[in-house]
Amino acid sequence: MLKKTLTTLALATSLLAAGCGGGSSSDSGSGTAVQTRNDVAGPLDVLQGPLSAQVLAPLATAVAGTPLAGVVNCLDQAVVADVLDVADAVALGLAPGASDPAAALSATAANVQAELGDLVADLQGLVASLAAGATGCSSNAAALPGLGNPLTGTDFAALGSQLLPVLNSVQSQLAGGALSLGQLSGLMSQVTQALNGALGLIPSDAANAPVVGGVLQVVSQAAADVQLIVAAAATGNPSTAATRVTTTVQNLLNGLLTEVIPIAQIESTSGRPGAVSNGVLSAVTQLTSVFSGGLGSLSNAGLASALTNPTSLLLNPFENDVLSLILAPIQSAISGGGTSLPIVTGTPLDSVLGIVNGVLSGGVGGDPLTSLLGSLLGVLGNSCLLAGTPLAALCGVLVP
């Protein structure tokens, strides 16, 4: 999903006109109103596009043609699109110069409500995608209130039995008329409680399955962060709201780059926790420090401009020099029937998860940190491709 244009200057010119691009549109053939995905144009657009194109799109390509592709698609829609659009909506309410900062935050409620509607629909789609009952989340955030429980009899059953009824209820309330930020925070609290309760009932092997485990962790954290953003905005305190927005961005980047992209699993299997992820997390902190320093003090266009270069410095080498080393073997194993180490969730995901698990194991007694990333992390002298980037701390990390 390339939800956002990647041309920063073109984006920046539109940021002051906050806007939810959604609602409904007319089908040219029938004249029937159809739902469209909402879109908030804000300073985080310059992060959303690259995250989708440079992190999740390559992952989707690696698992194309498997049930995992729909899961990755839903993660993109729910987290990169919806969650960051909620953060964008609140960021627009933090622009400097407001005569009444509390009123400016309160005015974000319509955009927040629209994005929460998309998020709820995409969480429904995620449940369906885990059952491989759908190719992913729809491009127009179509609601799925009659989904039933497609995960009955699987290790993920609680997501259907406990989360879906709450999503259906919240969806109805979001569609029932304009709500305040306080009311929206209350609805998200219901979602996060149901989601966390359901995740607590998933057996550990399934909850920690490669890629899928990271997806569930990121979605759970992002939903909780959204609730905290909206609650902070409801208080009318710009400082608290800015802190929550920044934390959300940092948690989301950390999870996408080290959990969904299974760096943490590779480290754990190799007995080297933090060997790579610590450097990635440090680079994320550098990026979010730019964001936190500018949020509420720079104009939205100025903040977008300030974020552009740090985003490129982090994601370009991550995509080209780190991500490709992990995903190419996965894609090759899927297409060539590579070694499979069983992951049993009771869903159609098991076949592809077993192959991914085989790659990430490094073989019997293997060290995937060396086999997958050794060519990059064991480089010597000035030949490190990451030198001069926020990921330079990874250079030579495997050298004795």
PyMOL commands that set and color helices and strands:
alter all, ss='L'
color gray80, all
select helices_A, chain A and resi 8-12+45-62+68-92+101-106+109-130+157-174+181-199+204-207+212-235+238-260+263-270+277-294+300-336+350-361+368-377+381-383+392-394
alter helices_A, ss='H'
color red, helices_A
select strands_A, chain A and resi 23-26+33-36
alter strands_A, ss='S'
color yellow, strands_A
deselect
rebuild
show_as cartoon
